[in-house]
């Protein structure tokens, strides 16, 4: 797997990228745009995933416009840490940014939004975002990011786990 340098406006929803943040870079997944909002979900080991808007006045702006991203495409996986905390149907994990969710046959990461208290359900395969999902579901407190083509015995590129208070 060879990553490709390209500008975020050239990326599609669901692409895994490294983007410039401050003096470093951060893993992120490109979201699906709508008329007023072009999300990119920043991933971290220390804080929950956060959706930020790449647009300013309708156009990609700032560092997102000036610097290329390193795209790893869509051949990656985000897998729950099955041995950790899990809730079925209901519970606090369904309202916490950072949770990994199976809902019906889809997979989501719960994300916070920049300058908002709302939690969004982020379909990392398509880049789509929605406010809440019902139906049959399971939530996990931890997950790992892996890129296809790298050694399966290599540690994950990123591992995230949230604190859970069982009720």
KESE-840695 format. One record per residue: residue number from 1; residue in three letters; x, y, z of N, C-alpha, C in turn. Coordinates in steps of 0.001 Angstrom, whole numbers, padded with zeros to 6 digits, always signed. Layout:
// residues N
R   seq   type       nxx       nyy       nzz      caxx      cayy      cazz       cxx       cyy       czz
R   NUM    Ala         X         Y         Z         X         Y         Z         X         Y         Z
...
END
This chain:
// residues 167
R   seq   type       nxx       nyy       nzz      caxx      cayy      cazz       cxx       cyy       czz
R     1    Unk   +000859   -001176   +000000   +000000   +000000   +000000   +000896   +001227   +000000
R     2    Unk   +000740   +002046   -001011   +001505   +003279   -001116   +000555   +004463   -000992
R     3    Unk   +000742   +005309   +000019   -000137   +006473   +000154   +000120   +007477   -000966
R     4    Unk   -000853   +008359   -001185   -000789   +009352   -002255   -000984   +010750   -001675
R     5    Unk   -000141   +011693   -002084   -000326   +013086   -001677   -001382   +013724   -002567
R     6    Unk   -002424   +014289   -001940   -003441   +015001   -002702   -004163   +015981   -001799
R     7    Unk   -004752   +016989   -002407   -005474   +017987   -001634   -006807   +017406   -001169
R     8    Unk   -007276   +017859   +000005   -008513   +017325   +000574   -009708   +017511   -000344
R     9    Unk   -009745   +018596   -001115   -010887   +018805   -002012   -010942   +017741   -003105
R    10    Unk   -009849   +016992   -003301   -009809   +015910   -004279   -010170   +014557   -003662
R    11    Unk   -010305   +014516   -002340   -010591   +013259   -001632   -012092   +012993   -001600
R    12    Unk   -012444   +011727   -001485   -013842   +011305   -001410   -014216   +010953   +000023
R    13    Unk   -015521   +010937   +000291   -016014   +010538   +001596   -015542   +009140   +001954
R    14    Unk   -015040   +008969   +003172   -014570   +007672   +003639   -013075   +007457   +003466
R    15    Unk   -012361   +008379   +002813   -010905   +008213   +002636   -010167   +008484   +003937
R    16    Unk   -009207   +007624   +004237   -008330   +007796   +005396   -007150   +008655   +004973
R    17    Unk   -006875   +009708   +005732   -005804   +010639   +005395   -005002   +011027   +006635
R    18    Unk   -003790   +011528   +006395   -003031   +012266   +007415   -003116   +013713   +006984
R    19    Unk   -003527   +014591   +007884   -003658   +016013   +007577   -002757   +016827   +008484
R    20    Unk   -002347   +017982   +007998   -001522   +018895   +008786   -002372   +019506   +009883
R    21    Unk   -001886   +019406   +011109   -002521   +020058   +012246   -001406   +020685   +013071
R    22    Unk   -001383   +021994   +013146   -000311   +022686   +013853   +001025   +022378   +013199
R    23    Unk   +002001   +021955   +014017   +003326   +021612   +013496   +003440   +020146   +013121
R    24    Unk   +002393   +019365   +013342   +002449   +017935   +013065   +001366   +017510   +012092
R    25    Unk   +000948   +016261   +012241   -000125   +015728   +011411   -000995   +014824   +012264
R    26    Unk   -002168   +014531   +011746   -003133   +013730   +012493   -003894   +012846   +011520
R    27    Unk   -004263   +011649   +011986   -005126   +010774   +011191   -006506   +011404   +011121
R    28    Unk   -007172   +011230   +009977   -008526   +011759   +009805   -009233   +010948   +008724
R    29    Unk   -010550   +011040   +008722   -011362   +010433   +007672   -012207   +011541   +007059
R    30    Unk   -012201   +011592   +005741   -012940   +012624   +005021   -014430   +012293   +005067
R    31    Unk   -015235   +013293   +005416   -016677   +013120   +005445   -017314   +013480   +004117
R    32    Unk   -018563   +013075   +003969   -019337   +013377   +002762   -019866   +014804   +002873
R    33    Unk   -019639   +015629   +001849   -020080   +017022   +001940   -021583   +017179   +001736
R    34    Unk   -022118   +018244   +002317   -023453   +018687   +001942   -023301   +020142   +001495
R    35    Unk   -024367   +020849   +001323   -024284   +022203   +000751   -023476   +023181   +001594
R    36    Unk   -023555   +023073   +002906   -022916   +024064   +003772   -021814   +023503   +004653
R    37    Unk   -021562   +022211   +004575   -020674   +021585   +005547   -019845   +020506   +004870
R    38    Unk   -018512   +020563   +005029   -017611   +019533   +004513   -016811   +019003   +005695
R    39    Unk   -017299   +017935   +006332   -016619   +017461   +007535   -015367   +016652   +007231
R    40    Unk   -014442   +016744   +008154   -013313   +015833   +008216   -013256   +015426   +009685
R    41    Unk   -013183   +014122   +009933   -013212   +013622   +011308   -011778   +013328   +011742
R    42    Unk   -011307   +014105   +012717   -009954   +013947   +013248   -009942   +012816   +014267
R    43    Unk   -008936   +011941   +014172   -008811   +010790   +015060   -007606   +010979   +015971
R    44    Unk   -007725   +010502   +017196   -006660   +010671   +018185   -006682   +009517   +019170
R    45    Unk   -005560   +009291   +019806   -005514   +008290   +020871   -005992   +008878   +022192
R    46    Unk   -006001   +010214   +022312   -006278   +010842   +023606   -007625   +011541   +023711
R    47    Unk   -008193   +011971   +022597   -009508   +012615   +022646   -010435   +011913   +021660
R    48    Unk   -011748   +011989   +021876   -012685   +011335   +020970   -012606   +011923   +019565
R    49    Unk   -013033   +011162   +018557   -013075   +011693   +017199   -013880   +012986   +017160
R    50    Unk   -013388   +013954   +016377   -014067   +015246   +016276   -014237   +015633   +014811
R    51    Unk   -015468   +015983   +014448   -015758   +016458   +013099   -015519   +017959   +013042
R    52    Unk   -014664   +018377   +012121   -014426   +019802   +011893   -014811   +020120   +010456
R    53    Unk   -015193   +021360   +010233   -015617   +021792   +008903   -014407   +022310   +008129
R    54    Unk   -014154   +021745   +006949   -013035   +022185   +006110   -013369   +023467   +005354
R    55    Unk   -014645   +023836   +005307   -015070   +024982   +004503   -015065   +026276   +005296
R    56    Unk   -014758   +027334   +004600   -014869   +028684   +005135   -015428   +029528   +004005
R    57    Unk   -016636   +030021   +004157   -017261   +030776   +003078   -017539   +029937   +001846
R    58    Unk   -017770   +028631   +002025   -018115   +027754   +000916   -016938   +027111   +000207
R    59    Unk   -015700   +027421   +000619   -014511   +026844   -000037   -013572   +026260   +001005
R    60    Unk   -012817   +025238   +000614   -011809   +024663   +001505   -010812   +025760   +001845
R    61    Unk   -010463   +025893   +003134   -009656   +027035   +003566   -008532   +026619   +004511
R    62    Unk   -007661   +027564   +004802   -006590   +027395   +005784   -005616   +026308   +005379
R    63    Unk   -005087   +025621   +006380   -004124   +024547   +006124   -004726   +023442   +005263
R    64    Unk   -006041   +023243   +005347   -006688   +022217   +004529   -006585   +022553   +003040
R    65    Unk   -006486   +023840   +002716   -006331   +024257   +001323   -004854   +024322   +000929
R    66    Unk   -003997   +024817   +001828   -002588   +025063   +001513   -001734   +023810   +001398
R    67    Unk   -002032   +022786   +002194   -001165   +021607   +002272   -001888   +020356   +001794
R    68    Unk   -001154   +019533   +001066   -001697   +018243   +000635   -001877   +017336   +001843
R    69    Unk   -002816   +016433   +001723   -002988   +015372   +002714   -002301   +014123   +002167
R    70    Unk   -001956   +013219   +003042   -001409   +011926   +002642   -002571   +010942   +002693
R    71    Unk   -003079   +010541   +001519   -004266   +009692   +001444   -003881   +008215   +001426
R    72    Unk   -004538   +007449   +002278   -004384   +006005   +002323   -005588   +005316   +001687
R    73    Unk   -006467   +006095   +001044   -007619   +005539   +000363   -008652   +004972   +001326
R    74    Unk   -009357   +003956   +000863   -010433   +003357   +001670   -010115   +001925   +002086
R    75    Unk   -008893   +001483   +001856   -008518   +000116   +002238   -007939   +000114   +003646
R    76    Unk   -008815   +000371   +004589   -008456   +000384   +006000   -009620   -000228   +006767
R    77    Unk   -009383   -000523   +008018   -010475   -001014   +008854   -010398   -000353   +010217
R    78    Unk   -011542   -000135   +010775   -011666   +000288   +012165   -012445   -000832   +012835
R    79    Unk   -011811   -001471   +013790   -012400   -002634   +014446   -012578   -002374   +015927
R    80    Unk   -013698   -002820   +016489   -013888   -002635   +017929   -012922   -003509   +018722
R    81    Unk   -012619   -003082   +019922   -011854   -003911   +020850   -012881   -004784   +021566
R    82    Unk   -013082   -005983   +021017   -014135   -006878   +021492   -013974   -007278   +022950
R    83    Unk   -012741   -007305   +023447   -012509   -007731   +024820   -012851   -006646   +025836
R    84    Unk   -013099   -005407   +025378   -013393   -004299   +026289   -014873   -004164   +026582
R    85    Unk   -015237   -003014   +027126   -016632   -002728   +027478   -017524   -002743   +026254
R    86    Unk   -018697   -003359   +026410   -019679   -003477   +025327   -021073   -003332   +025931
R    87    Unk   -021943   -002620   +025236   -023341   -002500   +025641   -024218   -002870   +024453
R    88    Unk   -025306   -003582   +024729   -026228   -004020   +023683   -027557   -003301   +023844
R    89    Unk   -028036   -002680   +022765   -029352   -002061   +022756   -029430   -000673   +023346
R    90    Unk   -028928   -000488   +024571   -029001   +000812   +025242   -027835   +000919   +026222
R    91    Unk   -027549   +002145   +026627   -026495   +002381   +027603   -025742   +003663   +027291
R    92    Unk   -024847   +004027   +028182   -024136   +005299   +028057   -023211   +005363   +026847
R    93    Unk   -022720   +004221   +026367   -021822   +004243   +025206   -022500   +004767   +023944
R    94    Unk   -023827   +004689   +023880   -024552   +005153   +022694   -024655   +006671   +022641
R    95    Unk   -024162   +007340   +023667   -024201   +008806   +023709   -022821   +009416   +023916
R    96    Unk   -021755   +008615   +023837   -020405   +009121   +024099   -019563   +009165   +022824
R    97    Unk   -019023   +010335   +022542   -018093   +010452   +021421   -016921   +009518   +021672
R    98    Unk   -016533   +008794   +020635   -015444   +007831   +020745   -015911   +006397   +020721
R    99    Unk   -017204   +006166   +020916   -017726   +004803   +020878   -017743   +004268   +019454
R   100    Unk   -017544   +002959   +019332   -017698   +002247   +018059   -019057   +001571   +018117
R   101    Unk   -019865   +001735   +017062   -021234   +001220   +017065   -021473   +000292   +015876
R   102    Unk   -022073   -000863   +016159   -022693   -001678   +015122   -024184   -001370   +015220
R   103    Unk   -024807   -000935   +014135   -026252   -000684   +014135   -026813   -001337   +012883
R   104    Unk   -027676   -002317   +013102   -028171   -003145   +012018   -026947   -003719   +011299
R   105    Unk   -026708   -003392   +010048   -025542   -003960   +009346   -024467   -002913   +009067
R   106    Unk   -024556   -001752   +009706   -023611   -000664   +009478   -022682   -000501   +010677
R   107    Unk   -021583   +000222   +010438   -020610   +000507   +011497   -020407   +002017   +011581
R   108    Unk   -020300   +002526   +012804   -020187   +003962   +013020   -019162   +004257   +014114
R   109    Unk   -018604   +005471   +014058   -017895   +006053   +015186   -018743   +007224   +015657
R   110    Unk   -018949   +007334   +016958   -019652   +008501   +017477   -018632   +009626   +017595
R   111    Unk   -018963   +010776   +017025   -018032   +011899   +017002   -018665   +013136   +017622
R   112    Unk   -017804   +013969   +018184   -018259   +015293   +018597   -018092   +016206   +017393
R   113    Unk   -018669   +017404   +017492   -018533   +018396   +016423   -017864   +019628   +016990
R   114    Unk   -016988   +020201   +016203   -016320   +021435   +016584   -017367   +022490   +016914
R   115    Unk   -017204   +023162   +018044   -018095   +024232   +018491   -019553   +023777   +018657
R   116    Unk   -019755   +022537   +019090   -021105   +022020   +019300   -021064   +020936   +020372
R   117    Unk   -022174   +020760   +021039   -022248   +019700   +022046   -022923   +018446   +021489
R   118    Unk   -023374   +018504   +020244   -024091   +017360   +019686   -023129   +016224   +019326
R   119    Unk   -023646   +015010   +019406   -022907   +013803   +019016   -023459   +013350   +017669
R   120    Unk   -022563   +013032   +016746   -022957   +012587   +015412   -022540   +011133   +015211
R   121    Unk   -023343   +010401   +014454   -023019   +009030   +014070   -022309   +009114   +012726
R   122    Unk   -021038   +008761   +012687   -020211   +008896   +011496   -019999   +007525   +010867
R   123    Unk   -020529   +007352   +009649   -020324   +006122   +008886   -018980   +006269   +008181
R   124    Unk   -017930   +005724   +008766   -016585   +005950   +008241   -016358   +005299   +006880
R   125    Unk   -017187   +004363   +006475   -017054   +003740   +005155   -017477   +004695   +004033
R   126    Unk   -018514   +005482   +004290   -019038   +006384   +003259   -018731   +007850   +003534
R   127    Unk   -018432   +008172   +004787   -018234   +009564   +005180   -019524   +010255   +005572
R   128    Unk   -020638   +009517   +005581   -021928   +010110   +005928   -022073   +010327   +007426
R   129    Unk   -022814   +011389   +007781   -023078   +011702   +009185   -024570   +011796   +009410
R   130    Unk   -025010   +011325   +010569   -026418   +011437   +010933   -026506   +011695   +012427
R   131    Unk   -027709   +012044   +012889   -027848   +012431   +014289   -028077   +011260   +015230
R   132    Unk   -028808   +010255   +014823   -029063   +009131   +015730   -029592   +007950   +014955
R   133    Unk   -029208   +006782   +015397   -029648   +005554   +014735   -030376   +004678   +015747
R   134    Unk   -031449   +004066   +015323   -032186   +003137   +016170   -031929   +001714   +015716
R   135    Unk   -032844   +000840   +016016   -032723   -000546   +015584   -031813   -001359   +016484
R   136    Unk   -031458   -002537   +016021   -030561   -003427   +016767   -029168   -002825   +016754
R   137    Unk   -028512   -002784   +017923   -027216   -002126   +017965   -026366   -002598   +019131
R   138    Unk   -025057   -002444   +018937   -024072   -002761   +019971   -023035   -001653   +019981
R   139    Unk   -022561   -001284   +021175   -021566   -000218   +021316   -020345   -000751   +022052
R   140    Unk   -019174   -000327   +021595   -017904   -000717   +022211   -017140   +000527   +022631
R   141    Unk   -016436   +000426   +023753   -015694   +001563   +024290   -014356   +001778   +023593
R   142    Unk   -013825   +000778   +022915   -012522   +000918   +022276   -012529   +000438   +020844
R   143    Unk   -011599   +000950   +020056   -011459   +000535   +018657   -010032   +000752   +018200
R   144    Unk   -009690   +000117   +017069   -008346   +000220   +016499   -008437   +000506   +015013
R   145    Unk   -007487   +001285   +014518   -007384   +001622   +013107   -006239   +000832   +012491
R   146    Unk   -006514   +000151   +011391   -005498   -000609   +010660   -005639   -000329   +009170
R   147    Unk   -004494   -000332   +008464   -004489   -000119   +007017   -004140   -001433   +006347
R   148    Unk   -004940   -001814   +005341   -004659   -003038   +004587   -003334   -002890   +003859
R   149    Unk   -002610   -003987   +003759   -001324   -003964   +003078   -000161   -003812   +004025
R   150    Unk   -000437   -003419   +005265   +000601   -003387   +006295   +000543   -004704   +007050
R   151    Unk   +001583   -005071   +007699   +001664   -006349   +008405   +000545   -006490   +009437
R   152    Unk   -000102   -007651   +009439   -001157   -007910   +010436   -000599   -008011   +011846
R   153    Unk   +000695   -008316   +011956   +001297   -008418   +013281   +001783   -007068   +013790
R   154    Unk   +001772   -006057   +012918   +002162   -004713   +013339   +001097   -004154   +014273
R   155    Unk   +001498   -003311   +015216   +000491   -002701   +016088   -000438   -001801   +015268
R   156    Unk   -001652   -001547   +015757   -002557   -000672   +015012   -001949   +000717   +014859
R   157    Unk   -002356   +001440   +013814   -001877   +002794   +013602   -002379   +003724   +014689
R   158    Unk   -003552   +003434   +015211   -004159   +004245   +016241   -005079   +003353   +017050
R   159    Unk   -005085   +003528   +018339   -005968   +002778   +019219   -006637   +003779   +020150
R   160    Unk   -007943   +003702   +020271   -008691   +004663   +021092   -009594   +003896   +022058
R   161    Unk   -009663   +004372   +023290   -010550   +003768   +024277   -011098   +004866   +025169
R   162    Unk   -012415   +004827   +025420   -013016   +005814   +026293   -013286   +005185   +027649
R   163    Unk   -013352   +006017   +028669   -013679   +005550   +030012   -015179   +005309   +030085
R   164    Unk   -015552   +004203   +030680   -016960   +003847   +030765   -017312   +003600   +032219
R   165    Unk   -018432   +004179   +032617   -018987   +003911   +033928   -020179   +003005   +033721
R   166    Unk   -020040   +001758   +034134   -021139   +000784   +033968   -022265   +001166   +034911
R   167    Unk   -023495   +001126   +034391   -024640   +001433   +035256   -025492   +000231   +035490
END
